[in-house]
Amino acid sequence: MSPTPDAPRFGRVITAMVTPFDDAGRLDIQAAADLARWLAAHGSDGLVLSGSTGESSVLTDEEKVDLWRAVADAV
């Protein structure tokens, strides 16, 4: 679908995606990729990652990069 002149630049639905963690409190990359695919398949035009819902302070820089890469690869 190509953008129309009146379409928003980043899409109509931008979702602040939660960052999934496992039961031990570690970043769950696979769950993040699965969630990103689900959100994209159900109407999200864009995703805001790693901190949009408050978890940024508990992620290392390396975890943030891993999360961004996994989500980009997934969608």
N, C-alpha and C positions, 0 to 999 in steps of 0.2 A: 504494500500500500504506500503510495507516494504522498508526501505531505501536501496539503492544500495551502494557499496563501493565508488563510485564517486559522490554520491549525497551530496549536502551541508548539514552540520549538522543541521541547523535550517530551511531548506527548500529553495526553489528557489525564492519565492516571499514573501518578508517581507514588509508589508505596514505600514507606519507611519500614524496611524489613527487620524483624527481630533477628538477633544473632543466636543461633541454637548452641547450647552447651550440653555435654553428656552428664550422666549422673555424678561423675567425679568433678564436675566443674570445668572440664576442658572444652575448648572450642570444638564443635562437631562440624567439620568441613562437609562431610557427605550429607548431613541433614540440611546444611545451608544450601548446597547445590540443589537438593531435592525441593526445598522450599522455593528457591528462586525459579526453578522450572515450573512449579505449580502456579506461582504468582503470575509469571509471564503467560502461561496458558489460560489463565482466568481473568485477563484484562489489564494487567499492569503493563504500562508502556515503559516504565523505568523503575529502578530500585535505588533506594538510599541505604547505604551499608555502614556498618561498624560505628555505631555511636548515635545514630538517629533516635534510638530508644533508650539511651543512657549507658550502654555497656562499653563505650569506648575507653573508659578509664581502667577497665580490667583486661584489655587486650594489649599485647605487646605490638610493636611495629611489625614484627615478623608475622604475627597472627593476622593482623589487618591485611597485609599483602597477600597472605595465603587465602584469606577469605575473599578478597577482591578477585584474585585469579580464579578461584574455584567457581565463583558466581559468574564471572565473565565467560569462562569455558562452558558453563552449564546453559547459559542463555545466549 
